[in-house]
Amino acid sequence: MDNEFEEAVNQSNYRAIFENQKEKLKEILQGQLIYSYNGGQFKLNILLFSEILLYLGEGKMQHTILDMHLNPIRINILEDFLKEIRSRHAEAINKYTVEVAKLKKSRQIATLVQLDLEDDNEE
């Protein structure tokens, strides 16, 4: 009976640490999906991509858009801006995917705790 209880506690601890580490990864991802440009901050998501594509489809080469704080920010070269934000978005998603895979492979509490989940961009 004691072994069953101990195993249940270990499994519970593992699950709690796993979920905690996964939340930490989500927070890092959210930070990596913020892009600063020309004094503004933009959330890299499908809405931003769509807005830029809409303006490009209309033949616009530059345009002023609102950042995440509703500040008007002039985008001087829309095509270059789109390439940069899509690249950064893909990079952040790829990093997140790799780190989540590491978490899923970790089957013991000690390896979960030892995973380096720090944001590479923090200084």
Secondary structure, 3 states (H helix, E strand, C coil): CHHHHHHHHHHHHHHHHHHHHHHHHHHHHHHHCEEEECCEEEECCHHHHHHHHHHHHCCCCCEEEECCCCCEEEECCHHHHHHHHHHHHHHHHHHHHHHHHHHHHCCCHHHHHHCCCCCCCCC
